């Protein structure tokens, strides 16, 4: 009976020893796994650049009031010719000028008690003129002074111009690269003090672009594309995850 108990104790000891070895192995592998999974650094980088618009889109409008449609259209046609000659005299090329179709609005007579009638009092006819040019500052100045047409008998209104940058698609690619470089530089600065090094780029996420007026601090989750300013600032943000060695 004692012999059996001794053998049993030996078997139990072996099992316990194997269990301890297996537990230690699993613990070490677990630590390695945790270290491997967390052996990465996520850093957000950004890049800014000031750009000057190279395309301008300006629009103005003019209108006439007339008792009948025929005479109103004739006057509007004369006004359109006056507008065209005005801009061509200022140096605007004919191919840069576009006129819209004529918009017509009917004004019906209103009785003293406020009731609308089917009797036509007058017609309002209007048209817009659009200038699309790469001579940005020149056209902007001409647009600002275009209300001079009022002196020529044209009921003219000038709208604010819109400014665009034609190479924006290529610039965005460049900005992503610059923001990624900034992210890497930030990551290297962070790990240098610990004696580590930055390894391969494991993942990257590009944020929305913010194109804002110069010196603006405006930010939007969906991005901003300012068209009201000649000079703009484009901001790119990239979040990168690097391997840490």
MARTINU-728836 format. One record per residue (C-alpha): x, y, z. Coordinates in nm, 4 decimals. Each point is the difference from the previous one (the first is absolute). Example, Ala and Ser with C-alpha at 12.3 -4.5 7.8 and 13.67 -1.06 7.14 Angstrom:
REM MARTINU-728836
ATOM        x        y        z
ATOM   1.2300  -0.4500   0.7800
ATOM   0.1370   0.3440  -0.0660
END
This chain:
REM MARTINU-728836
ATOM        x        y        z
ATOM   0.0000   0.0000   0.0000
ATOM   0.2866   0.2345   0.0825
ATOM   0.1650  -0.0873  -0.3347
ATOM  -0.3129   0.0999  -0.1870
ATOM  -0.0179   0.3263   0.1925
ATOM   0.3619   0.0758  -0.0879
ATOM  -0.0584  -0.0557  -0.3719
ATOM  -0.3108   0.2155   0.0188
ATOM   0.1978   0.2816   0.1599
ATOM   0.2650  -0.0196  -0.2721
ATOM  -0.2640   0.0182  -0.2743
ATOM  -0.1680   0.2920   0.1716
ATOM   0.3337   0.1813   0.0296
ATOM   0.0749  -0.0497  -0.3672
ATOM  -0.3436   0.1282  -0.0995
ATOM   0.0400   0.3046   0.2216
ATOM   0.3447   0.0714  -0.1406
ATOM  -0.1249  -0.0221  -0.3557
ATOM  -0.2878   0.2268   0.0915
ATOM   0.2339   0.2608   0.1410
ATOM   0.2246  -0.0150  -0.3083
ATOM  -0.3002   0.0292  -0.2326
ATOM  -0.1410   0.2911   0.2012
ATOM   0.3323   0.1811  -0.0114
ATOM   0.0272  -0.0556  -0.3755
ATOM  -0.3519   0.1309  -0.0564
ATOM   0.0692   0.3010   0.2192
ATOM   0.3174   0.0857  -0.1940
ATOM  -0.1742  -0.0426  -0.3338
ATOM  -0.2861   0.2111   0.1273
ATOM   0.2386   0.2806   0.0908
ATOM   0.1644  -0.0275  -0.3422
ATOM  -0.3404   0.0176  -0.1669
ATOM  -0.1027   0.3045   0.1990
ATOM   0.3313   0.1668  -0.0739
ATOM  -0.0320  -0.0768  -0.3708
ATOM  -0.3538   0.1343  -0.0224
ATOM   0.0845   0.3192   0.1868
ATOM   0.3386   0.0522  -0.1670
ATOM  -0.1349   0.2817  -0.2172
ATOM  -0.0384   0.3741   0.0321
ATOM  -0.2859   0.2051  -0.1436
ATOM   0.0858   0.3629  -0.0787
ATOM  -0.1911   0.2756  -0.1800
ATOM   0.1928   0.2279  -0.2326
ATOM  -0.1087   0.3078  -0.1898
ATOM   0.1147   0.2301  -0.2771
ATOM  -0.1030   0.3517  -0.1009
ATOM   0.0602   0.1980  -0.3140
ATOM  -0.1089   0.3422  -0.1225
ATOM  -0.1389   0.0083  -0.3537
ATOM  -0.1129   0.2782  -0.2296
ATOM  -0.3042  -0.0585  -0.2169
ATOM   0.0696  -0.0269  -0.3729
ATOM  -0.3618   0.0012  -0.1259
ATOM  -0.2760   0.2510   0.0650
ATOM  -0.3702  -0.0366  -0.0694
ATOM  -0.1911   0.3260   0.0230
ATOM  -0.3702   0.0601  -0.0626
ATOM  -0.2160   0.3067  -0.0395
ATOM  -0.3655   0.0486  -0.0903
ATOM  -0.2171   0.2605  -0.1665
ATOM  -0.3756   0.0392  -0.0418
ATOM  -0.2743   0.2116  -0.1504
ATOM  -0.3645   0.0662   0.0816
ATOM  -0.2396   0.0418  -0.2940
ATOM  -0.3724   0.0227  -0.0638
ATOM   0.0173  -0.2748  -0.2626
ATOM   0.2302  -0.2926  -0.0676
ATOM   0.1111   0.1096  -0.3464
ATOM   0.1253   0.3431   0.0963
ATOM   0.1575  -0.1404   0.3153
ATOM   0.1956  -0.2584  -0.1964
ATOM   0.1186   0.2652  -0.2490
ATOM   0.1307   0.2218   0.2822
ATOM   0.1695  -0.2961   0.1719
ATOM   0.1712  -0.0938  -0.3253
ATOM   0.1353   0.3535  -0.0325
ATOM   0.1214  -0.0153   0.3597
ATOM   0.1776  -0.3305  -0.0656
ATOM   0.1859   0.1574  -0.2923
ATOM   0.0965   0.2954   0.2220
ATOM   0.1279  -0.2370   0.2680
ATOM   0.1998  -0.2018  -0.2545
ATOM   0.1643   0.3099  -0.1476
ATOM   0.0812   0.1298   0.3491
ATOM   0.1929  -0.3115   0.0996
ATOM   0.1733  -0.0363  -0.3352
ATOM   0.1145   0.3625   0.0313
ATOM   0.1471  -0.0929   0.3386
ATOM   0.2069  -0.2753  -0.1611
ATOM  -0.2234  -0.2994   0.0628
ATOM   0.0198  -0.2482  -0.2869
ATOM  -0.3267  -0.0952  -0.1760
ATOM   0.0575  -0.3696   0.0789
ATOM   0.0184   0.0840   0.3709
ATOM  -0.3508   0.1504  -0.0003
ATOM  -0.3149  -0.2103   0.0251
ATOM  -0.3601   0.1237   0.0112
ATOM  -0.2786  -0.2046   0.1535
ATOM  -0.3434  -0.0483  -0.1497
ATOM  -0.2612   0.2659   0.0757
ATOM  -0.2071  -0.0421   0.3154
ATOM  -0.3520   0.1406  -0.0034
ATOM  -0.2212   0.0948   0.2931
ATOM  -0.3582   0.1205  -0.0328
ATOM  -0.1368   0.2585   0.2426
ATOM  -0.3771  -0.0202   0.0382
ATOM  -0.2140   0.2846   0.1207
ATOM  -0.0923  -0.0031   0.3686
ATOM  -0.3250   0.1614   0.1122
ATOM  -0.0182   0.2379   0.2937
ATOM  -0.1356  -0.2820   0.2164
ATOM   0.3080  -0.2128  -0.0751
ATOM  -0.1657  -0.2372  -0.2466
ATOM   0.2116  -0.1103  -0.2982
ATOM  -0.1574   0.0293  -0.3438
ATOM   0.0760  -0.1546  -0.3398
ATOM   0.0707   0.3438  -0.1414
ATOM   0.3685   0.0423  -0.0885
ATOM   0.1474   0.3249   0.1256
ATOM   0.3531  -0.0484  -0.1347
ATOM   0.2720  -0.2452  -0.0885
ATOM   0.3454  -0.0322   0.1518
ATOM   0.2681  -0.1489  -0.2227
ATOM   0.3482  -0.0778   0.1301
ATOM   0.3242  -0.1550  -0.1177
ATOM   0.3359  -0.0866   0.1539
ATOM   0.3475   0.0453  -0.1439
ATOM   0.2814  -0.2328   0.1044
ATOM   0.3740   0.0537  -0.0378
ATOM   0.2358  -0.2949   0.0407
ATOM   0.3671   0.0936  -0.0232
ATOM   0.3517  -0.0782   0.1182
ATOM   0.0756   0.3733   0.0312
ATOM  -0.1216  -0.0095   0.3556
ATOM   0.0894   0.3376   0.1480
ATOM  -0.0779   0.1906  -0.3201
ATOM  -0.3484  -0.1477  -0.0331
ATOM  -0.0678   0.0503   0.3714
ATOM   0.0734   0.3702  -0.0387
ATOM  -0.2167   0.0299  -0.3119
ATOM  -0.2846  -0.1788   0.1774
ATOM   0.0179   0.2371   0.2962
ATOM  -0.0359   0.2991  -0.2298
ATOM  -0.2649  -0.1514  -0.2263
ATOM  -0.2821   0.1953   0.1630
ATOM   0.1246   0.2826  -0.2197
ATOM  -0.2441  -0.1521  -0.2468
ATOM  -0.2771   0.1693   0.1969
ATOM   0.1257   0.3290  -0.1477
ATOM  -0.0691  -0.1511  -0.3419
ATOM  -0.3639  -0.0635   0.0928
ATOM   0.0410  -0.3676   0.0902
ATOM  -0.1579  -0.1213   0.3234
ATOM   0.3102  -0.1999   0.0922
ATOM   0.0984  -0.1962   0.3103
ATOM   0.3443  -0.1464   0.0676
ATOM   0.0457  -0.3156   0.2076
ATOM   0.3032  -0.1068   0.1997
ATOM   0.2502  -0.2000  -0.2059
ATOM   0.0907  -0.3624   0.0633
ATOM   0.3662  -0.0984   0.0109
ATOM   0.1340  -0.3453  -0.0901
ATOM   0.3330  -0.1816  -0.0214
ATOM   0.0194  -0.2134  -0.3153
ATOM   0.2846  -0.2262   0.1201
ATOM  -0.1766  -0.1032   0.3177
ATOM  -0.0097  -0.3734  -0.0798
ATOM   0.3786  -0.0178  -0.0416
ATOM   0.0552   0.2191   0.3040
ATOM  -0.2069  -0.2301   0.2202
ATOM   0.2297  -0.2920  -0.0849
ATOM   0.3021   0.2126   0.0892
ATOM  -0.1602   0.1085   0.3283
ATOM  -0.0717  -0.3599   0.1009
ATOM   0.3688  -0.0768  -0.0473
ATOM   0.1067   0.3003   0.2067
ATOM  -0.2431  -0.0868   0.2799
ATOM   0.1284  -0.3591   0.0030
ATOM   0.3585   0.1256   0.0269
ATOM  -0.1047   0.2198   0.2911
ATOM  -0.1648  -0.2974   0.1688
ATOM   0.3195  -0.2053  -0.0351
ATOM   0.2129   0.2858   0.1347
ATOM  -0.2261   0.0294   0.3046
ATOM   0.0156  -0.3764   0.0569
ATOM   0.3815  -0.0012  -0.0222
ATOM   0.0211   0.2871   0.2482
ATOM  -0.2176  -0.1951   0.2454
ATOM   0.1949  -0.3284  -0.0118
ATOM   0.3490   0.1540  -0.0074
ATOM  -0.0072   0.0671   0.3735
ATOM  -0.0744  -0.3675   0.0677
ATOM   0.2748  -0.1345  -0.2247
ATOM  -0.2468  -0.1543  -0.2431
ATOM  -0.0267   0.0474  -0.3725
ATOM  -0.2904   0.0415  -0.2389
ATOM  -0.0553  -0.2898  -0.2361
ATOM  -0.2392  -0.0629  -0.2858
ATOM  -0.3226   0.1905  -0.0501
ATOM  -0.2768  -0.2380   0.1024
ATOM  -0.3079   0.2096  -0.0814
ATOM  -0.1033   0.3523  -0.0904
ATOM  -0.3237   0.1972  -0.0003
ATOM  -0.0399   0.3211  -0.1978
ATOM  -0.2251   0.2647   0.1524
ATOM  -0.2150   0.2528  -0.1855
ATOM   0.1641   0.3042  -0.1554
ATOM  -0.0601   0.3456   0.1405
ATOM   0.0288   0.2752  -0.2620
ATOM  -0.0598   0.3218   0.1894
ATOM   0.0609   0.3735  -0.0371
ATOM   0.3495   0.1062   0.1023
ATOM   0.0453   0.0302   0.3792
ATOM  -0.3338  -0.1702   0.0650
ATOM  -0.0315  -0.2533   0.2830
ATOM  -0.3243  -0.1444  -0.1371
ATOM  -0.0239  -0.3810   0.0020
ATOM  -0.2810  -0.2326  -0.1063
ATOM  -0.0361  -0.3757   0.0456
ATOM  -0.1075  -0.0308  -0.3635
ATOM   0.2729   0.2270  -0.1339
ATOM  -0.0077   0.3566  -0.1316
ATOM   0.0454   0.1247  -0.3563
ATOM   0.0101   0.3787   0.0102
ATOM  -0.0765   0.1760  -0.3295
ATOM  -0.0345   0.3532   0.1300
ATOM   0.3697   0.0787   0.0502
ATOM   0.2795   0.0588  -0.2488
ATOM   0.2652  -0.1269   0.2409
ATOM  -0.0798  -0.3201   0.1867
ATOM   0.1669  -0.2454   0.2344
ATOM  -0.0325  -0.3727  -0.0620
ATOM   0.0468  -0.2367   0.2927
ATOM   0.0476  -0.3750  -0.0238
ATOM  -0.0122  -0.2436   0.2942
ATOM   0.1237  -0.3603  -0.0050
ATOM  -0.0044  -0.2472   0.2896
ATOM   0.2728  -0.2654  -0.0361
ATOM   0.0778  -0.3122   0.1999
ATOM   0.3686  -0.0951   0.0010
ATOM   0.1771  -0.3117   0.1191
ATOM   0.2262   0.0646   0.2991
ATOM   0.3292  -0.1909   0.0095
END
